[in-house]
Amino acid sequence: MNSVQPSAPRQAAQRRGRAAERVAALWLRLKGYGILTKGLKSGRGSGAGEVDLVARRGDLVAFIEVKRRATFDQAIESLTSFQRQRIQRAAAAFLARRPELAGCGVRFDMVLIAPWRLPRHIPDAWRID
Protein backbone atom coordinates (compact mmCIF):
# COMPACT_ATOMS: atom_id res chain seq x y z
CA MET A 1 0.00 0.00 0.00
CA ASN A 2 1.38 3.39 -0.97
CA SER A 3 0.45 6.14 1.47
CA VAL A 4 1.58 9.73 1.32
CA GLN A 5 2.83 11.24 4.58
CA PRO A 6 1.77 14.80 5.37
CA SER A 7 4.52 17.41 5.39
CA ALA A 8 6.28 18.22 8.66
CA PRO A 9 4.38 21.53 9.10
CA ARG A 10 1.08 19.72 8.44
CA GLN A 11 1.95 17.01 10.97
CA ALA A 12 2.78 19.70 13.54
CA ALA A 13 -0.55 21.43 12.85
CA GLN A 14 -2.38 18.11 13.29
CA ARG A 15 -0.63 17.54 16.64
CA ARG A 16 -1.60 21.05 17.82
CA GLY A 17 -5.17 20.41 16.72
CA ARG A 18 -5.39 17.11 18.63
CA ALA A 19 -3.91 18.79 21.71
CA ALA A 20 -6.50 21.59 21.45
CA GLU A 21 -9.27 18.98 21.23
CA ARG A 22 -7.97 17.27 24.39
CA VAL A 23 -7.96 20.62 26.23
CA ALA A 24 -11.48 21.39 24.98
CA ALA A 25 -12.76 17.96 26.07
CA LEU A 26 -11.30 18.48 29.55
CA TRP A 27 -12.83 21.97 29.74
CA LEU A 28 -16.25 20.63 28.78
CA ARG A 29 -15.99 17.80 31.34
CA LEU A 30 -15.25 20.40 34.01
CA LYS A 31 -18.46 22.17 32.93
CA GLY A 32 -20.48 18.98 33.42
CA TYR A 33 -20.55 17.57 29.89
CA GLY A 34 -19.91 13.95 29.08
CA ILE A 35 -17.93 13.35 25.90
CA LEU A 36 -19.78 10.93 23.64
CA THR A 37 -17.16 10.82 20.89
CA LYS A 38 -14.12 12.59 19.49
CA GLY A 39 -13.14 13.03 15.86
CA LEU A 40 -16.49 11.94 14.45
CA LYS A 41 -16.40 11.38 10.69
CA SER A 42 -19.26 10.38 8.46
CA GLY A 43 -19.34 9.66 4.76
CA ARG A 44 -16.71 10.23 2.12
CA GLY A 45 -16.02 12.77 -0.54
CA SER A 46 -17.97 15.99 -0.80
CA GLY A 47 -20.81 14.57 1.33
CA ALA A 48 -18.51 13.79 4.24
CA GLY A 49 -18.90 15.41 7.61
CA GLU A 50 -16.62 15.89 10.59
CA VAL A 51 -17.15 16.93 14.19
CA ASP A 52 -14.31 17.46 16.66
CA LEU A 53 -16.34 16.58 19.78
CA VAL A 54 -19.82 15.36 20.56
CA ALA A 55 -20.84 16.04 24.16
CA ARG A 56 -23.94 15.57 26.23
CA ARG A 57 -25.24 17.31 29.32
CA GLY A 58 -28.66 16.19 30.48
CA ASP A 59 -31.02 16.12 27.52
CA LEU A 60 -28.77 18.24 25.30
CA VAL A 61 -26.34 16.93 22.68
CA ALA A 62 -23.73 19.45 21.56
CA PHE A 63 -21.71 19.09 18.37
CA ILE A 64 -18.56 21.05 19.00
CA GLU A 65 -15.98 22.56 16.68
CA VAL A 66 -12.64 23.29 18.33
CA LYS A 67 -10.55 26.10 16.89
CA ARG A 68 -7.02 26.93 18.01
CA ARG A 69 -5.56 30.20 16.81
CA ALA A 70 -3.33 32.99 18.11
CA THR A 71 -6.38 34.94 19.34
CA PHE A 72 -10.00 34.14 20.11
CA ASP A 73 -11.10 36.54 17.36
CA GLN A 74 -9.01 34.66 14.79
CA ALA A 75 -10.38 31.36 16.08
CA ILE A 76 -14.03 32.36 15.80
CA GLU A 77 -13.51 33.90 12.36
CA SER A 78 -11.86 30.73 11.06
CA LEU A 79 -15.09 28.69 11.03
CA THR A 80 -16.36 28.69 7.46
CA SER A 81 -19.83 28.07 6.10
CA PHE A 82 -18.49 24.91 4.42
CA GLN A 83 -17.21 23.61 7.76
CA ARG A 84 -20.56 24.33 9.44
CA GLN A 85 -22.30 22.32 6.72
CA ARG A 86 -19.90 19.38 7.18
CA ILE A 87 -20.50 19.43 10.94
CA GLN A 88 -24.26 19.53 10.41
CA ARG A 89 -24.10 16.52 8.02
CA ALA A 90 -22.04 14.53 10.50
CA ALA A 91 -24.42 15.49 13.32
CA ALA A 92 -27.43 14.26 11.33
CA ALA A 93 -25.69 10.96 10.54
CA PHE A 94 -24.64 10.50 14.18
CA LEU A 95 -28.15 11.13 15.49
CA ALA A 96 -29.65 8.77 12.90
CA ARG A 97 -27.47 5.96 14.32
CA ARG A 98 -28.30 6.81 17.94
CA PRO A 99 -32.09 6.52 18.43
CA GLU A 100 -31.67 6.82 22.22
CA LEU A 101 -30.79 10.48 21.65
CA ALA A 102 -34.00 11.23 19.70
CA GLY A 103 -35.55 13.16 22.61
CA CYS A 104 -32.49 15.33 23.15
CA GLY A 105 -32.08 18.92 22.08
CA VAL A 106 -29.26 19.58 19.61
CA ARG A 107 -26.88 22.49 19.61
CA PHE A 108 -23.78 23.53 17.66
CA ASP A 109 -21.04 24.96 19.87
CA MET A 110 -17.45 26.09 19.53
CA VAL A 111 -14.55 25.90 21.93
CA LEU A 112 -11.85 28.46 21.21
CA ILE A 113 -8.26 27.83 22.23
CA ALA A 114 -5.61 30.57 22.30
CA PRO A 115 -2.14 30.49 23.86
CA TRP A 116 -1.95 31.38 27.54
CA ARG A 117 -5.72 31.79 27.85
CA LEU A 118 -8.37 29.59 29.39
CA PRO A 119 -10.55 27.97 26.73
CA ARG A 120 -13.69 29.83 25.70
CA HIS A 121 -16.85 27.78 25.21
CA ILE A 122 -19.43 29.38 22.92
CA PRO A 123 -22.75 27.57 23.30
CA ASP A 124 -25.12 27.77 20.34
CA ALA A 125 -22.39 29.27 18.12
CA TRP A 126 -24.59 28.83 15.05
CA ARG A 127 -27.91 27.41 13.95
CA ILE A 128 -28.71 25.13 11.06
CA ASP A 129 -28.92 27.12 7.82
C-alpha positions as CSV (number, residue, x, y, z in Angstrom):
1,M,0.0,0.0,0.0
2,N,1.4,3.4,-1.0
3,S,0.5,6.1,1.5
4,V,1.6,9.7,1.3
5,Q,2.8,11.2,4.6
6,P,1.8,14.8,5.4
7,S,4.5,17.4,5.4
8,A,6.3,18.2,8.7
9,P,4.4,21.5,9.1
10,R,1.1,19.7,8.4
11,Q,2.0,17.0,11.0
12,A,2.8,19.7,13.5
13,A,-0.5,21.4,12.9
14,Q,-2.4,18.1,13.3
15,R,-0.6,17.5,16.6
16,R,-1.6,21.0,17.8
17,G,-5.2,20.4,16.7
18,R,-5.4,17.1,18.6
19,A,-3.9,18.8,21.7
20,A,-6.5,21.6,21.5
21,E,-9.3,19.0,21.2
22,R,-8.0,17.3,24.4
23,V,-8.0,20.6,26.2
24,A,-11.5,21.4,25.0
25,A,-12.8,18.0,26.1
26,L,-11.3,18.5,29.6
27,W,-12.8,22.0,29.7
28,L,-16.3,20.6,28.8
29,R,-16.0,17.8,31.3
30,L,-15.3,20.4,34.0
31,K,-18.5,22.2,32.9
32,G,-20.5,19.0,33.4
33,Y,-20.5,17.6,29.9
34,G,-19.9,13.9,29.1
35,I,-17.9,13.4,25.9
36,L,-19.8,10.9,23.6
37,T,-17.2,10.8,20.9
38,K,-14.1,12.6,19.5
39,G,-13.1,13.0,15.9
40,L,-16.5,11.9,14.4
41,K,-16.4,11.4,10.7
42,S,-19.3,10.4,8.5
43,G,-19.3,9.7,4.8
44,R,-16.7,10.2,2.1
45,G,-16.0,12.8,-0.5
46,S,-18.0,16.0,-0.8
47,G,-20.8,14.6,1.3
48,A,-18.5,13.8,4.2
49,G,-18.9,15.4,7.6
50,E,-16.6,15.9,10.6
51,V,-17.1,16.9,14.2
52,D,-14.3,17.5,16.7
53,L,-16.3,16.6,19.8
54,V,-19.8,15.4,20.6
55,A,-20.8,16.0,24.2
56,R,-23.9,15.6,26.2
57,R,-25.2,17.3,29.3
58,G,-28.7,16.2,30.5
59,D,-31.0,16.1,27.5
60,L,-28.8,18.2,25.3
61,V,-26.3,16.9,22.7
62,A,-23.7,19.5,21.6
63,F,-21.7,19.1,18.4
64,I,-18.6,21.1,19.0
65,E,-16.0,22.6,16.7
66,V,-12.6,23.3,18.3
67,K,-10.6,26.1,16.9
68,R,-7.0,26.9,18.0
69,R,-5.6,30.2,16.8
70,A,-3.3,33.0,18.1
71,T,-6.4,34.9,19.3
72,F,-10.0,34.1,20.1
73,D,-11.1,36.5,17.4
74,Q,-9.0,34.7,14.8
75,A,-10.4,31.4,16.1
76,I,-14.0,32.4,15.8
77,E,-13.5,33.9,12.4
78,S,-11.9,30.7,11.1
79,L,-15.1,28.7,11.0
80,T,-16.4,28.7,7.5
81,S,-19.8,28.1,6.1
82,F,-18.5,24.9,4.4
83,Q,-17.2,23.6,7.8
84,R,-20.6,24.3,9.4
85,Q,-22.3,22.3,6.7
86,R,-19.9,19.4,7.2
87,I,-20.5,19.4,10.9
88,Q,-24.3,19.5,10.4
89,R,-24.1,16.5,8.0
90,A,-22.0,14.5,10.5
91,A,-24.4,15.5,13.3
92,A,-27.4,14.3,11.3
93,A,-25.7,11.0,10.5
94,F,-24.6,10.5,14.2
95,L,-28.1,11.1,15.5
96,A,-29.6,8.8,12.9
97,R,-27.5,6.0,14.3
98,R,-28.3,6.8,17.9
99,P,-32.1,6.5,18.4
100,E,-31.7,6.8,22.2
101,L,-30.8,10.5,21.7
102,A,-34.0,11.2,19.7
103,G,-35.5,13.2,22.6
104,C,-32.5,15.3,23.2
105,G,-32.1,18.9,22.1
106,V,-29.3,19.6,19.6
107,R,-26.9,22.5,19.6
108,F,-23.8,23.5,17.7
109,D,-21.0,25.0,19.9
110,M,-17.4,26.1,19.5
111,V,-14.5,25.9,21.9
112,L,-11.8,28.5,21.2
113,I,-8.3,27.8,22.2
114,A,-5.6,30.6,22.3
115,P,-2.1,30.5,23.9
116,W,-1.9,31.4,27.5
117,R,-5.7,31.8,27.8
118,L,-8.4,29.6,29.4
119,P,-10.5,28.0,26.7
120,R,-13.7,29.8,25.7
121,H,-16.9,27.8,25.2
122,I,-19.4,29.4,22.9
123,P,-22.8,27.6,23.3
124,D,-25.1,27.8,20.3
125,A,-22.4,29.3,18.1
126,W,-24.6,28.8,15.1
127,R,-27.9,27.4,14.0
128,I,-28.7,25.1,11.1
129,D,-28.9,27.1,7.8
